Amino acid sequence: MNRRIKRTRSRRKELGIDISFETEITDELCELVDYGVRRAVMAAANEYRIRSYEVSVLIVDDIKIKSINAEQRGIDSPTDVLSFPQFESLRAIKNADFPHLGDIVISIETAERQSKEYGHSFEREVCYLTVHSMLHLLGYDHMNERDKFIMRTAEKRIMSSMGVYKANE
């Protein structure tokens, strides 16, 4: 399989946003994803006043995310996004010097399908998946109804700050 890999890094010294593409996509789509992911990572970090951090983001296809999901979670099916946090809580992150928050893996194919299914833009879906995953890296979860409500509220707040959230969602 022919794969295209591109790495980008933020220009700001205190930010390390490493985005890798391990799937074959057009340059235009690559730029759109790169911009959306970078914007969403920064919006989530800014919301919690995290000024210095590093995040790794891997953009893959459904086959690759299925493999990672099976290996890491024992679930043999593709998913939209996976998060691998390096800290237990936001407090621990804020006490660290230039923390590596963790790793995010996004399936570009699932993002495209979901954007059509939910009736919004592909860019909005990429931003949402990134914000959702960033919240996991910051210690949020949605295992029970209370935590789910708290996380969804945070997602809406960050997405609104980016101008990509609609009130009817």
Backbone hydrogen bonds, N-H to C=O, Kabsch-Sander energy under -0.5 kcal/mol:
donor,donor_aa,acceptor,acceptor_aa,energy
3,R,1,M,-0.6
5,I,3,R,-0.5
8,T,19,I,-1.2
15,L,12,R,-1.4
16,G,53,Y,-2.1
18,D,16,G,-0.7
18,D,55,V,-2.7
19,I,8,T,-1.3
19,I,17,I,-0.7
20,S,18,D,-0.5
20,S,57,V,-3.0
21,F,6,K,-1.0
22,E,20,S,-0.6
22,E,59,I,-3.3
23,T,4,R,-1.0
25,I,23,T,-0.8
30,C,26,T,-2.5
31,E,27,D,-2.4
32,L,28,E,-2.0
33,V,29,L,-2.7
34,D,30,C,-2.6
35,Y,31,E,-2.5
36,G,32,L,-2.5
37,V,33,V,-2.9
38,R,34,D,-2.3
39,R,35,Y,-2.4
40,A,36,G,-2.3
41,V,37,V,-2.7
42,M,38,R,-2.2
43,A,39,R,-2.2
44,A,40,A,-2.3
45,A,41,V,-2.4
46,N,42,M,-2.7
47,E,43,A,-2.0
48,Y,44,A,-1.0
48,Y,45,A,-0.5
49,R,46,N,-1.6
50,I,45,A,-2.8
51,R,49,R,-0.8
53,Y,14,E,-1.9
54,E,99,P,-2.3
55,V,16,G,-3.3
56,S,102,G,-2.1
57,V,18,D,-3.4
58,L,104,I,-3.0
59,I,20,S,-3.1
60,V,58,L,-0.6
60,V,106,I,-2.8
65,I,61,D,-2.2
66,K,62,D,-2.1
67,S,63,I,-1.8
68,I,64,K,-2.3
69,N,65,I,-2.7
70,A,66,K,-2.4
71,E,67,S,-2.4
72,Q,68,I,-3.0
73,R,69,N,-2.2
74,G,69,N,-0.6
74,G,70,A,-1.0
75,I,69,N,-1.5
76,D,74,G,-0.6
77,S,75,I,-1.7
82,L,105,V,-2.5
84,F,103,D,-2.8
86,Q,101,L,-2.4
87,F,101,L,-0.5
93,I,89,S,-1.6
94,K,90,L,-2.5
95,N,91,R,-1.3
96,A,93,I,-1.4
98,F,96,A,-0.6
101,L,54,E,-2.6
101,L,99,P,-1.0
102,G,54,E,-0.6
103,D,84,F,-1.7
104,I,56,S,-2.7
105,V,82,L,-2.4
106,I,58,L,-2.6
107,S,80,D,-2.5
108,I,60,V,-2.9
108,I,106,I,-0.7
111,A,107,S,-2.2
112,E,108,I,-2.1
113,R,109,E,-2.2
114,Q,110,T,-3.0
115,S,111,A,-2.1
116,K,112,E,-1.5
117,E,113,R,-2.6
118,Y,114,Q,-2.8
119,G,115,S,-0.6
120,H,115,S,-2.2
125,E,121,S,-1.8
126,V,122,F,-2.4
127,C,123,E,-2.4
128,Y,124,R,-2.7
129,L,125,E,-2.8
130,T,126,V,-2.0
131,V,127,C,-2.8
132,H,128,Y,-3.1
133,S,129,L,-2.1
134,M,130,T,-2.8
135,L,131,V,-2.4
136,H,132,H,-1.5
137,L,133,S,-2.2
138,L,134,M,-1.5
139,G,136,H,-1.6
140,Y,135,L,-2.8
148,K,144,N,-2.6
149,F,145,E,-2.4
150,I,146,R,-2.2
151,M,147,D,-2.6
152,R,148,K,-2.8
153,T,149,F,-2.3
154,A,150,I,-1.9
155,E,151,M,-2.6
156,K,152,R,-2.5
157,R,153,T,-2.2
158,I,154,A,-2.4
159,M,155,E,-3.0
160,S,156,K,-2.4
161,S,157,R,-1.9
162,M,158,I,-1.2
163,G,159,M,-0.6
163,G,160,S,-1.1
164,V,159,M,-2.3
165,Y,159,M,-0.5
169,E,166,K,-2.1
